[in-house]
Amino acid sequence: MRGKLPTIISLQCFDAVAHHLNMTYAGNALHLTQSAVSRQVKNLEKLIGRELFYRQDNQLTLTPVGEQYAEEVHKMLNSLNAVTQKISSNTEFTKTVKLKVVTEPTFAIAWLMPKLNEFYTNYPDIEIDLGTDFEAVARNTRRCDFAILWGDGEWPHYYAEPLRHDTYFAVCTPKYLRGRKPVKTMREVADFDFIHQSNAMSTTDEWFLKAGMTEKEISMIGGQYFDYFIYLLQAVKNNIGVSILPEYLIKDAIVEGELIVACEQSFKPSQRFHILYDKERQDDYAIRQFRKWLLTHKDDM
């Protein structure tokens, strides 16, 4: 899950182009040149590793991934704008406290950021500086004040407090499974067009090891490979195949019927989400309030 979140300017440019389907009009709306907008969109596509627009005969149209991403980005920018306006117009609090929070990219985008508006409303005197360089937590304890990470609870120099377990499910779209049936065992998931997680802490490898397969057998399973859960989720939604994803990321899509479970078995790993902080600083105002707010939402994950 190594990597960076997109910059705000790249998301603003993508949002404008998705609306106008024209680089020049988007540039006029943002008071930027056409070339600057084009460069930001290309940088965003490079970061994601997927094309967001079809470009043909000087015409732009959104790809299926682009359409889904545009909808979510537009919601996020509107939310961020509302929060910014609310805080900037709030004169009750003249002093703010910064809290450097580190978490994983998918968790930041899919769960934390949509809920930050609520936190800012309740605690307008705390500014969240959100980062995703979670490996820095182990390398340098001065890089963050608070972290939300998945693991076994062993992070040097930090107190790790268990937040919640999660469950892995094999999921796909109803369209992909049409004409097929869900399988009964974890091992049988390999018979589908499979989408692998490619980082060192691979959820998909963990799934098949739990199913009793050897590393050699796992290496022979074909399919697509993506780093982040958010990419796997988009690949699944685009009917590429089946993948293993955590419950917090897919439960709403399952309730809405957008995704379905492709295997009767699920898997609850020994690792879990933890909240991390320096125990000597546990009574710091910002750490205390952010921890308390997170714990009230642990069952929402």
N, C-alpha and C positions, 0 to 999 in steps of 0.2 A: 504494500500500500504506500510505497514511496511516491512523492510527487508534491505538486503545489496546486492550490486552488486557482482558478482563473482570476485575472485582475478585474476590477469593477469596470474599467474603461472598455475592456474587451467584451464584457457581457452587455454593456450599454450599446456598443456598436452592433453586436449581434442582434440585440433586441430591436434596434432601429431598422436594420436591414431586413429582419424577419417581417417587420410591419410594412415597410415600403417596397420590399423586393427590388430595391434599387440603391446602389452604393452612393450615387450622387445625392439623391433625396435624403438618404440617411445622414450623409455628411452635413447637409444644410441644416437638418434638424438638430444636430449635435454641435454645429459650428466647427466642424472639422473638414479637412479636405477628403475627396473621394479616395485618394491613395492611402491616407491615414486610416480610414474606416476599413478599407480592403485589407490592409496589413494586420489590423487588430483581429479581424475575422479569421484570416489565415493562421494567425498565431493561436487562436482559440481552437481551430480545427486540428492544428498540430499537437496541441496539448492533449486534446481529447482522443486523437487518433482516429477520428471518423469525419467524413464529409458532412457538413450541415446544409449545403446547398448544391443543387444541380446547376451547372453553368453551361448554357448552350445558346448559341446565336445571340450573345449579349443579353440573354434573359436569365433571371434567377428564379428558382423554385426551391422550396424547402424539401430536403430528403425526409423520409419517415422519422429518422432519429432527430433531424433538425426540428420537425414539427413538435415532437414531444419535449425536446429541450427548450424550444422557444416558449412553450406554455409555462414551464416551470421557472425559467429565467425571468419572464415577465412578472409572475407572481412575486418572486423573490425581490426584484428591484422595486416593485410597488411597496412591498412590506418594508424594505430598507429605507425607502424615501419617507414613508409615514413615520417610522421610528425616528429618523433624523430630524424631521420637522417637529415632532413632538418634543424631543429633547432640546433642540436648539431654541424653542420658544418657551421652555420652562425656566422661569427666573427664580423659582423657589430655591433651587440648589445652585450655589455658586462654586462649590468645590466638588470635584469628582475624584474617584479612586479608580485607578487602572488595575485590571486583573488580566494577566497574560494566561490564556487558556490554550492548551494543545490537545488535539484529538486527531482521529484518522479522517481522511478526506470524505469518505462515504458517509460516515456518521455525522460529520459537520454539515454536509449538504442536505442529507435526507432527513435528519432528525433534529439536530441542534439549531441550525439557522432558522427554520420555520417557527421555532418556539422562542427565539430570543426577544421578539417583540413583547411577549408577556413579561419576560424578565426585566427588560428596560422600563416597562410601565410600572412595575412594582419597585424597581431599584434604579431610578434615574440618576442617582449619584455614583453608580458603578459603570465604568466603561470596560467592555470586553474586548480585548485584543486577541482575536482568534487566529491560531496558527495550526498547521498540519505537519510540522516537522517533528513527528512523534519520536523518531529515533534520537533526537537531541535530548530527550528526557533521560535516557541512559548515559549519554555522553557528557552532559553539562547541566547540573542541577540549577544553574542560574538562568536558564533559558525560558523557564515558565514558572508561574505561581501555582498552577492547577492543571491537571490533565485528566482526560477520560479515555482510558485505553483498554484494549482487549488483551488478556494474557493470563499468566499463572500467578500473578501477584508479586513477582520478584523484580522489583525495580530498585537498584541501589540508591540510597539517600532519600527515598520517598516513602511515606506511609501510604500503603495501598489498602483502601477500604472496599470490600466487595460491593458492587452496585446491583448486578443481576446476572443470572444465567440467560443464555439464549438457546434456541433450538434451530438446527439446520433442516431445511426441507428441500427436496428436489421439486422444482416447479417449471411450468411452461405455460403457454397460452392455450385456451380451448381450441383455437384454430389449429395449432401444431398437433394437438393430440387427437384431432378429428380422424376417425377411422382406426384409432389405436385404443388401447386400454391402459390405465395406470398399472405399473408393475407392483409386485408384492414385496420384493426384497431390495435392499440397498445395492447389491451387486448387479441386479438386472438393469439399473439405471444406465449402465455403460452401453446398453443396446440401443439407446436413443442417440440422435445427433447431439453430441455432448459439448458443453461450453465449460472450459477449464478456468480456474483462477491460477494465474501464473506466478505469483510471488512466493517467497520462501515459506510463508506460513499459509500454504494453500489449503483452503477449505475443502476443495474437491479431492485432493490427495488424502486428507484426513478422513473424508467420507468413505473412500474405497478401501483404505487401510482398515477402518473399522468393519467394513464388509468382509474382511478376510482375504483381500487381494494382496499380492506382493507388489513391491515397487516396480519390478520388471513388467508385471501385468498392467499396472496403472500406466506406465510409460507407453504402452502399446495402444491405449485408447485414443482414437482419433478425435478430431474436433477443433474448435476455435479456442484461442487463449487470450485472456484479458487480465489486466492488473487489478483494477478496483472493482468492488462490488457494484458500484453504480454503473460501470460499463457492462458487467455481466447482466445486470437487470435490464438495461436497454437492449442487449442482444436477445434476451429471452422474450421481451415484449415485441421484438421484431421477428418473432417466429423462427429464429435460427435453430433453436433446439431447447434442451433441458439443462439447467444448471442447479448448483447447490447454493442456497442463499439463506441468510439469517432471518429469523421471524420478524424482527423489528422493521426490516426493510420491505417485506412483502405482505404483511398481514392485511393492510388496507386494500391492496390490489386483489387479494384473495376474496375478501369480503365483498368487494365491488364486482367480482366475477371476471376481472381482467386477467388474472392468473389462476391456475388450478394446480393442485398437488399431483405430481406424476408418479409418486411412489407411496405405498401404504406405510412404509417405515420412515421414521425420522431419527435424528441423531442429536443428542445433547452432549456436547464436549465437556471436558473437565475444566477448560478455561472459561473465563467470564469477563464481563466488563468490570473495571475497577475505577474508582476515583482516587487520584494521587495528589498529595500535597506534603509539604514539610510539616511534620507534626508539631514542631516548635512554633509554627505560625498558624495553628488551627483556629486560634481565637482572633486572628486578623479579621476585620469587619468584612471585607470583600470575599475572602475565602469562606467564612462562616455562612454568609448569606447565599453565595452561589451553591455551596454544598447542600444547604437546607432546601433550596429551590429544586435542585436536581433530584433529591430524594423524594420529593413530592410527586415527581414524574416517572419514577423508576418502573412503575407498572404500565406506563404508556409506551414503553420502548418495545 
